[in-house]
Amino acid sequence: MDYSKVLVSRGNLTGAVNASAVSDTPGEVAYAWDDTSGSGSAAATDVALLLAYSPAKNISVYLTSGAVRSDGAATLNLPNDFSGDDVEVFLGFMSEDATDVANSVHLGTMTVA
């Protein structure tokens, strides 16, 4: 499957810009993005949607609350048994009132520390 073509969220909200993710700490994926609040439909209070999918386990771990666009960074905690596994990593945004979402971006495949 070509995960770069997969959308886990789809909508008209301004999407992530200069987003990246790394897994340097065991059981964690650390996300970063530019704060584009005020650009297009982006608001500082847009909620970050973090998702990591393990094809080997056929399990997704996600977070739909916590970090907001203006934070510019967030961490997704994964189960201990994900360490050493390859995961597909995605980032999206949702408006604070949950009425709109942005198209997600695939940040790549990474091995969980």
N, C-alpha and C positions, 0 to 999 in steps of 0.2 A: 504494500500500500504506500502511496506517496503522501506522507503526512503533511508535507508543505501545502497541500491543497485542501486539507481538512479544516473546517470551521467548527469550533465548539460554541461560538456565539456569532450572531449575524444581525447587523442593524445599522442605523444611520449615525450613531454617536461617533465622534472623532476617535480614531484608534490609537494604539500605542506607537510611539516614535522612539527610535534608537533603543529598542528594548533588547535585553540580553538576560541570560540565566547561566548560573554556574552551580556546581555541586562540589564544594570544597570541604564541607563539614558533613560527617556521617549522618545520613537520614534527612538531609535538607537540600532544597533547591532554593538558591537566592536569586531573586529577580531584580532587575533594575530597568528604569525607563526615564525618558525626559518628561518633566512636568510641563505639559502643553496647555495648562489651564488658561482659559480665555481665548484659545485658538479654535476657530470653528465652533463646534458645539461642546467642546471639552470644558468641564467644570472641575474645580479643585476638589470637590466632594464626590466625584465619580469613583465608584468602588472597583478595585482591581479584582479580576477573576483569574485565579491561578489554577492551573491544572497540569498534572503529570500523569501520563498513561504508560503503563507497563504492558507491552504486547505479550511478553512471556507469561505474565500472570493474568492478563486480560482484566486488569483492574485500573481504574482511574482514581486518583486522589485529588481533591480540589478544595478550594477555599473561596467562598463568595461573600465574605465579610472581613472587616479589619482594615487593611491598607486602602488608602485613597490615592487618586492620581497625583495630588500635590506631594505625597510622601516620596515618590520617585523610587521606591524600593520596598520589597516585602520578601518574606521567607515562607516557603511551604514545607511543613514537616511531613515526612513520609514514614511508613512503618519500618521497623528495624530490618525486616527481611527484604527490603528493597535495596539495601546496600549491595553494590556490585552489579545491579541490574541496569540495563539500558532503559531509559524512559524517553518518551516524546513529550516535549514541554510546550505549553501554550499559555498565552496571556491575552486577556480581553478587559473591557471595562463596561460597567453598568451605571446608569444614572442613579443618584442617591435615592430617588423615589421609585426605582426599578421599572420605569416606563420605557426606557430605551437602552440599547446595548450597542457596543461597537463590534465590528468584525474582529474576531480573534486573530492572533498571529502565532505561527508555529516558530518557536525559537530554536528548534533543532532537537537532535538526539544527543543525550548525554548519559554517561555512566554515573550512577549515584555513589557518592563517596561512602 
